[in-house]
């Protein structure tokens, strides 16, 4: 009997709280005032406290107010909030502090950021995309409110690695990719917002005045906020909202409804009777009669009890299956996480647990974000185009080895993304192709000595067609044969060669004279012909020469 009574009370509690859980609302409020490298902002911490109190007064189930967060603390807060958003219908993030726009991308600046160069923004700031990722699991409404359009002191001293890089004034326009997502800026894109002369900014004061109005559609609420801020700043600051909602009114605080007890005093009794009737056992009607001993529904319960006892309606369903059977269409699986206002803790123990709650599916761009960060820290040089392929898995494996982490390389996880983003510089050593070596942050070709080439393994080897170097010697000079200098002979032109008349034969003596005179031996006649080419000579001179030779003269 006690077990049936506990089950009946558990069903009552689940039914009575289902309406509240169906509209679970959570909020994360961040206010950064105490910056370490630039002047302190006076209002963000005050604005965060004011907005956080507004959410609590509006009936939000959980409101986390965090002040002066560094980069690691902001990442942790967003990760924890994203896990809670999986069970929420409405998720809101409010941020007050410095923000910056770099190449069209918006970033929120933690208090420990120094931002000496534009490249430091990627490591020391939180991208707005990461904030949208945290609220993505919410089922009905995702809202981001940014009071971060102040005049940014970091942009004035920041060194630019690329001269053409854009560092905008205020924040850049955004277009949320997810439906039912709104992003509210304290000032429209490209303009700055006033911090205000009072303890709170004009934007924060307008928010707490209009957002918590019950039943007021968010689009109208932010329209009223815009009007108030324009008037308070002399029409110099205009808040702006990006994103779109459906045709139905979407209110941050539901409209107040008339108490059901006033319209029907027996509403609670009727609901409990319907639960007992759904169970259909004698124990369930006994528990109802014990709680409501009199009244119309008590009489119905007694009649049903008597009917079951007499067996007029046939055999009752077996008791054991009825006890262990879950009620049809259970409300929220997260009921067990919420403390139930019950006098008996056994009732809470009987509630279903959320162990079978499926994990929220990561966004499709998570592999691309993680692969981009792995390339930034030097663990990958390939562009997978957003796919978690073999290159990306090997890159995460190299990161695990160098950073001492143990992330599963088969999947891209948000924990791995946060861990890689937390690294400000290179983690993996520079990988150079074959035939190159690392010099600083670049790869240069390895030069081979003269006469050598690089093989397939990148080693320098001797060229196969390179001849062996030989000692070059000067070629020996050819000695020209010395010619006997012959005396110059006066040559006379004759029309026709003539033979030596009465002259000598072709002997050695006559040969020497013929050479001196300029003649030659004619083999056809056996006589000497003298003169140029045998063409006419001086017979007297030839004969005188023969005489001297024969006499032994020269």
Order of alpha helices (4+ residues) and beta strands (2+ residues): alpha-beta-alpha-beta-alpha-beta-beta-beta-alpha-beta-alpha-beta-alpha-beta-alpha-alpha-beta-alpha-alpha-alpha-alpha-alpha-alpha-alpha-alpha-alpha-beta-beta-beta-beta-alpha-beta-beta-alpha
